[in-house]
C-alpha cells in the first residue's frame, strides 16, 4: 500500500528529500507526474491522458503529502519506506485506501522509471 502523511505532521520536511520517486510535496505545492520519474504521458483512471509535466492540484494545503500514484513504499530502492524511517513524529503510515501487493509495487516502480523488464 502507499504511504500517507497524517495530520500529525509538523511540516519539518525531513521526508521529502528521502523519496526516490519524488512523491512527497510540501502542503499547497502543485505536483506533477514527471518529477523524479521518466514519465512523459500518464493515462488517468478515467481514461484521459495528461502530459506528465502538467501541474496537478495539491493533495493537501496544510501538510506535506504523498501522491499515492507515485508512492512505491521505496520498493526496489530501500528495505523500508524512507519517509517513515526519518519522520520524527511517526506520521508517515500505510494508506488503507491504496493497498498494493509487492508485485504491484515492483510494477509501479518499473512504470514510473520506464524500466524494461528482462
Helices and strands as residue ranges (DSSP letters): E 3-5, G 16-18, E 24-25, E 41-43, E 49-51, E 65-66, G 68-70, H 82-86, E 92-94, H 102-112
